[in-house]
């Protein structure tokens, strides 16, 4: 009798574990459909794309309408099956995160294999299912970029236009969001779909689908940073291209008008491309003591009038200290050549740099480090080395900036010359960055010297970096 009871208990546990649960065991999707619904299935908006440059991580985006419950992810046994035969799909339990403050969500799939997947949920007792998603994380990696044209027919109604990127795109999803500091994520403002490669906020004349429920999108606020996201989606629901770009409604001319009671003076700024990456550009600038409201502005392209400040739009980009904090530089990751301006405010003075022509493609900065024939050092004067240089590949330099720092990057001196020579502490008559007399060098100590050749439009053609030992 006891043996019979144990056998019965084991059998019950076995069959209980064989049943699908909400936590661990997947179920054949067709069986799930038959058990929970009839053939009248609702729809789910879903698509997928890989993380930037990572074929092993795929994001499965989906829109959970208000009231959706029991959200599930199913995946086919392999790519080589009929994607519409739901007996091929098994449930997988994947982690899910909010996107745009929870307006969308995404599953994170850690798998390099290509397959088919889909999303289901229950709404008002009815099962909803997305169309099958064809994962192409190896054969067609999602392209992440910030390449989008943003124009302003009116101040708070930006128009976004993008290229088709040469892909088999069937539809385009656009989202407008802004950063919620308390939630540490982007807050949803608007989400729309178009068949065209353009969208204007908020003109719904070409919008074919919207997720802006239950609220109608609010007006954008001037001088507030927002983010534009676009997903170009194929017919089989793969994201070919994902665009992300920040924008701020209000141009530089309008910003200057607001501060027309301030005295405008020139700030120092110049640009240089990265060492090897043409998409990387630096805008160096000198924020004087007490500087507030530091800003970076740039035009849509390089063919506009650089003196028309209505062509400049503010961009929220990262910056960092260089040369011991004497200068800072904005870090720009965009291959498009443009004009740029840096601004800041001190009291009743508005500091604005001259326009900087970004030439990262046309004339990338020539970086030289270490030994080079282009730079010689004369140590004949004790502790006052004299540096002489020649131009690089691009001979358009009109002025030269020389920066001396300690070996651990503490600023010592910065000077400007029109000649191709400078001697440490012999700076009479030179424009400088110095607010105090540079210190004497210490015998046998190691220092760093940087030479920047600047064109008339404030672009760095030549950047030489050299360490030396004081003699």
C-alpha positions in Angstrom: 0.0 0.0 0.0 2.8 2.4 0.9 4.6 1.6 -2.4 1.5 2.3 -4.3 1.1 5.7 -2.6 4.7 6.7 -3.4 4.3 5.6 -7.0 1.1 7.6 -7.3 2.7 10.7 -5.7 5.7 10.4 -8.1 3.3 10.2 -11.1 1.4 13.2 -9.9 4.6 15.3 -9.5 5.9 14.2 -12.9 2.7 15.2 -14.7 2.6 18.5 -12.8 6.1 19.3 -13.8 5.3 18.4 -17.4 2.6 21.1 -17.5 3.5 24.6 -18.7 3.9 27.1 -16.0 4.4 30.9 -16.1 8.0 30.5 -14.8 10.0 27.7 -16.3 8.6 25.3 -18.9 7.9 26.4 -22.5 4.8 25.2 -24.4 4.1 24.6 -28.0 2.5 27.8 -29.2 -0.2 26.0 -31.3 -1.2 24.1 -28.2 -1.3 27.3 -26.2 -3.5 29.0 -28.8 -5.9 26.0 -28.8 -6.2 25.9 -25.1 -6.7 29.7 -24.5 -8.4 31.0 -27.6 -10.2 30.4 -30.8 -9.0 31.5 -34.2 -10.0 35.1 -33.6 -6.6 36.3 -32.4 -5.8 40.0 -31.7 -2.6 41.6 -32.9 0.6 42.6 -31.2 3.0 45.3 -32.5 6.5 43.8 -32.3 9.9 43.8 -34.1 13.5 43.0 -33.3 17.0 44.3 -33.9 20.4 43.5 -32.5 22.3 45.7 -30.0 24.8 48.0 -31.5 27.6 45.9 -33.1 26.6 42.8 -31.1 25.2 39.8 -33.0 24.9 37.9 -29.7 22.3 40.2 -28.2 19.0 40.9 -29.9 16.2 43.2 -28.6 12.6 42.1 -29.2 10.6 45.3 -29.0 6.8 45.1 -28.4 4.0 47.5 -27.6 1.9 46.3 -24.6 -1.4 48.1 -24.8 -3.0 49.2 -21.6 -4.5 46.2 -19.8 -2.3 43.6 -21.5 -1.4 40.6 -19.3 0.5 37.3 -19.5 3.1 38.7 -22.0 5.1 35.8 -23.5 7.9 35.3 -25.9 8.0 32.3 -28.3 10.8 31.1 -30.6 10.9 28.6 -33.4 13.1 25.5 -33.1 15.2 26.7 -36.0 15.3 29.2 -38.9 14.5 26.4 -41.4 10.8 25.9 -40.5 7.5 27.3 -41.7 7.2 30.5 -39.6 3.4 30.2 -39.7 3.3 26.7 -38.3 3.0 27.5 -34.6 3.8 24.0 -33.5 7.4 25.0 -34.2 7.5 27.6 -31.5 8.4 27.1 -27.9 8.1 29.5 -25.0 11.3 31.1 -23.7 11.5 33.1 -20.5 13.7 36.2 -21.3 14.3 39.3 -19.2 12.2 42.3 -20.2 13.0 46.0 -19.8 11.1 49.3 -20.2 11.7 51.4 -23.3 10.5 55.0 -23.4 9.4 54.8 -19.8 7.4 51.6 -20.4 5.4 52.7 -23.4 7.3 50.0 -25.2 9.1 47.0 -23.7 11.8 44.8 -25.0 13.0 41.2 -24.4 16.7 40.6 -24.4 17.8 37.5 -26.3 21.3 36.3 -25.7 21.8 34.0 -28.7 23.8 34.3 -31.9 21.7 31.8 -33.8 19.1 33.2 -36.3 15.5 32.0 -35.9 11.9 33.1 -35.8 10.3 34.7 -32.8 7.0 36.3 -31.7 5.2 37.9 -28.8 1.8 37.1 -27.3 -0.3 38.6 -24.5 -3.8 38.4 -23.2 -6.2 41.4 -23.3 -9.7 41.2 -22.0 -9.6 37.4 -22.1 -8.5 37.3 -25.7 -5.2 36.1 -26.9 -3.1 38.5 -29.0 -0.2 37.4 -31.2 2.4 39.3 -33.2 3.5 38.4 -36.7 6.6 36.2 -36.9 9.9 38.1 -36.6 12.8 36.9 -38.7 16.0 37.3 -36.7 18.9 38.5 -38.9 21.5 39.2 -36.2 24.3 37.5 -38.2 23.3 38.1 -41.8 22.0 41.6 -41.5 23.2 43.3 -38.4 21.1 46.3 -37.3 22.8 49.6 -38.2 22.8 52.1 -35.3 23.4 55.7 -36.5 22.5 59.3 -35.8 22.2 60.3 -39.4 19.0 62.2 -39.7 18.1 65.7 -41.1 16.2 67.9 -38.6 14.7 71.2 -39.9 12.3 73.5 -38.2 9.3 74.8 -40.2 8.4 76.4 -36.8 10.3 76.5 -33.5 8.5 73.6 -31.8 7.5 71.6 -34.9 10.7 69.9 -36.1 10.7 67.9 -39.3 12.8 64.7 -39.5 14.0 63.3 -42.8 16.2 60.2 -43.2 17.5 58.1 -46.1 16.3 54.6 -46.8 19.8 53.3 -46.1 19.5 50.9 -49.1 17.5 48.3 -47.1 14.3 46.4 -47.7 12.3 48.7 -45.3 8.5 48.3 -45.2 7.6 50.8 -42.5 9.2 53.3 -40.2 8.6 53.8 -36.5 9.4 57.2 -35.0 9.5 58.1 -31.3 10.0 61.4 -29.5 11.2 61.2 -25.9 13.0 63.2 -23.3 15.2 62.2 -20.4 13.5 61.7 -17.0 16.2 62.2 -14.5 14.2 60.7 -11.6 13.5 57.5 -13.6 17.0 57.5 -15.3 15.3 56.7 -18.6 13.7 58.3 -21.6 10.1 59.6 -21.1 7.7 58.8 -23.9 6.1 61.7 -25.8 5.0 60.4 -29.1 5.2 57.2 -31.2 4.1 56.9 -34.9 4.5 54.9 -38.0 4.9 56.1 -41.6 5.6 54.6 -45.0 7.6 57.7 -45.9 11.1 58.6 -44.8 9.9 61.8 -43.1 7.9 62.8 -40.1 7.0 66.3 -38.7 6.0 66.8 -35.1 3.0 66.8 -34.8 1.6 66.5 -38.4 -0.2 63.2 -38.7 -1.0 63.6 -42.4 1.4 60.8 -43.4 1.0 58.8 -40.2 -0.4 55.3 -40.8 -0.4 54.0 -37.2 0.0 55.7 -33.8 0.5 54.5 -30.3 -0.3 57.9 -28.8 -3.1 56.6 -26.6 -4.7 57.6 -24.3 -3.0 61.0 -24.5 -2.5 63.3 -27.4 1.2 64.4 -27.7 1.8 67.7 -26.0 3.6 70.7 -27.6 7.4 70.6 -27.4 9.0 73.2 -25.1 11.7 75.6 -26.5 15.3 75.1 -25.4 14.5 71.6 -24.0 16.5 68.6 -25.1 14.6 65.8 -26.7 15.6 62.5 -28.4 14.4 61.3 -31.8 14.4 57.5 -32.4 13.6 55.9 -35.7 13.4 52.2 -36.5 13.4 51.1 -40.2 11.6 47.8 -40.2 11.5 45.1 -42.9 8.4 43.2 -44.0 9.5 40.3 -41.8 9.8 42.7 -38.8 13.5 43.0 -38.5 15.0 46.4 -37.7 17.4 47.2 -40.5 18.4 50.6 -39.1 18.0 52.4 -35.8 18.5 56.1 -35.6 19.0 58.0 -32.4 19.7 61.8 -32.3 19.1 64.5 -29.7 17.6 67.9 -30.7 16.7 71.1 -29.0 13.9 73.4 -30.3 15.4 76.9 -30.5 18.2 78.2 -32.8 21.2 80.2 -31.8 19.8 83.5 -33.2 16.7 83.1 -31.0 18.9 82.3 -28.0 21.0 85.4 -28.7 17.8 87.5 -28.9 16.8 86.3 -25.4 20.2 87.6 -24.1 20.3 90.8 -26.1 20.8 92.8 -22.9 24.3 91.2 -22.5 27.6 92.2 -24.1 28.7 89.7 -26.7 32.4 88.9 -26.9 34.4 86.2 -28.6 35.2 82.9 -27.0 38.1 80.6 -28.1 37.1 77.5 -30.0 38.5 75.2 -32.7 37.8 71.8 -34.1 39.8 68.6 -34.8 39.0 65.2 -36.0 39.8 62.1 -34.0 43.1 60.2 -34.3 41.8 57.4 -36.6 37.9 57.6 -36.6 36.4 60.0 -39.1 33.1 60.0 -37.2 34.8 61.4 -34.1 35.3 65.1 -34.0 36.4 67.3 -31.1 35.4 71.0 -30.5 38.0 72.5 -28.2 37.0 75.6 -26.2 38.2 77.7 -23.3 35.6 78.3 -20.6 36.8 81.2 -18.5 36.4 81.1 -14.7 32.8 81.5 -13.7 31.4 80.3 -17.0 27.8 79.0 -16.9 25.3 77.6 -19.4 27.9 76.1 -21.6 26.5 75.1 -25.0 27.4 73.5 -28.3 25.7 74.6 -31.5 26.0 73.3 -35.1 24.4 73.7 -38.5 22.6 71.0 -40.5 25.4 70.9 -43.1 28.5 72.8 -44.2 26.9 74.7 -47.2 24.8 77.1 -45.2 25.9 80.7 -44.4 28.0 80.3 -41.2 27.3 83.9 -40.2 23.5 83.3 -40.1 23.0 82.2 -36.5 19.5 80.9 -37.3 21.2 78.0 -39.0 22.7 76.8 -35.7 20.9 74.3 -33.5 21.9 73.3 -30.0 23.2 69.7 -29.5 23.5 68.0 -26.2 26.8 66.1 -26.4 29.4 65.0 -23.9 32.5 67.0 -23.2 35.7 66.5 -21.2 38.6 68.4 -19.8 42.0 68.5 -21.6 45.4 70.1 -21.0 44.8 69.9 -17.2 41.4 71.5 -17.5 42.6 74.7 -19.2 40.5 73.7 -22.2 37.6 71.4 -22.6 36.4 69.6 -25.7 33.0 68.5 -26.9 32.9 65.0 -28.3 31.0 64.7 -31.6 30.2 61.3 -33.2 28.8 62.3 -36.6 30.5 62.0 -39.9 28.6 64.9 -41.5 30.7 68.1 -42.0 29.1 71.2 -40.5 29.8 74.5 -38.8 29.9 74.6 -35.0 29.9 77.3 -32.3 30.5 77.2 -28.6 28.8 79.6 -26.2 28.7 80.3 -22.4 27.7 83.2 -20.1 29.6 85.0 -17.3 27.5 87.6 -15.6 26.4 90.2 -18.1 28.7 88.9 -20.9 27.7 86.4 -23.6 30.7 84.5 -24.9 30.3 83.1 -28.5 33.1 81.5 -30.5 33.7 82.3 -34.1 32.2 79.6 -36.4 34.3 76.4 -36.6 34.3 74.6 -40.0 34.3 70.9 -39.3 36.3 69.1 -42.0 36.6 65.5 -40.6 36.0 64.0 -44.0 37.4 66.6 -46.4 40.6 67.4 -44.4 41.0 65.2 -41.4 43.4 66.3 -38.7 46.9 64.9 -39.1 48.0 63.5 -35.7 51.7 62.9 -35.0 53.1 61.6 -31.8 56.7 60.9 -30.7 59.7 61.3 -32.9 59.1 63.2 -36.1 61.1 65.2 -38.6 58.5 67.9 -38.5 59.5 69.0 -35.0 62.9 69.9 -33.6 63.9 71.0 -30.1 66.9 73.2 -29.3 68.1 72.8 -25.7 71.0 75.3 -26.0 69.3 77.7 -23.5 69.1 76.1 -20.1 65.6 75.1 -19.2 64.2 77.2 -22.0 63.8 74.7 -25.0 63.0 76.2 -28.4 60.6 74.3 -30.6 60.6 74.6 -34.4 58.2 72.8 -36.7 57.1 72.5 -40.3 53.6 72.2 -41.7 52.0 68.8 -42.4 50.1 67.5 -45.4 47.7 70.4 -45.4 49.5 73.7 -45.6 46.7 76.0 -44.7 47.7 77.0 -41.1 47.5 80.6 -40.3 48.1 80.4 -36.5 49.7 77.9 -34.2 48.8 77.0 -30.7 51.5 75.6 -28.4 50.6 73.9 -25.1 53.1 72.9 -22.4 52.0 70.5 -19.6 53.7 68.4 -17.0 54.0 64.7 -17.6 50.8 64.1 -15.6 48.9 66.7 -17.7 49.0 69.7 -15.4 48.8 72.9 -17.5 51.9 75.1 -17.7 51.5 77.4 -20.7 49.5 78.0 -23.8 50.6 80.5 -26.6 49.6 81.4 -30.1 52.1 82.3 -32.9 52.0 83.0 -36.6 55.6 81.8 -37.0 56.7 78.2 -36.8 58.8 78.5 -33.6 58.3 79.2 -29.9 60.7 79.2 -26.9 59.4 78.3 -23.4 59.0 81.4 -21.2 60.0 83.7 -24.0 56.4 84.7 -24.7 56.7 88.5 -25.0 54.2 89.9 -27.5 52.3 86.6 -27.9 48.7 85.9 -27.3 48.4 83.4 -24.5 46.0 81.2 -22.5 48.1 82.0 -19.4 46.6 83.8 -16.4 49.9 83.8 -14.5 53.6 83.5 -15.4 54.5 79.9 -16.4 56.8 78.2 -13.9 60.4 77.4 -14.6 61.1 73.9 -15.9 62.9 71.4 -13.5 66.1 69.8 -14.8 65.6 66.2 -16.0 61.9 66.3 -15.4 59.6 65.0 -18.3 57.2 67.4 -19.9 54.7 67.3 -22.8 54.5 69.7 -25.7 51.5 69.9 -28.1 51.5 71.9 -31.4 48.2 72.6 -33.2 48.1 74.2 -36.6 44.9 76.2 -37.2 43.3 77.3 -40.4 41.4 80.6 -40.8 38.1 78.8 -40.2 39.4 77.4 -36.9 40.1 73.8 -38.0 43.1 71.9 -36.7 45.1 70.6 -39.7 48.1 69.4 -37.7 48.4 68.1 -34.2 51.9 67.2 -32.9 52.4 65.6 -29.5 55.9 65.2 -28.1 57.3 64.4 -24.6 60.7 65.9 -23.7 63.1 66.0 -20.8 64.2 69.4 -19.5 67.9 70.2 -20.1 
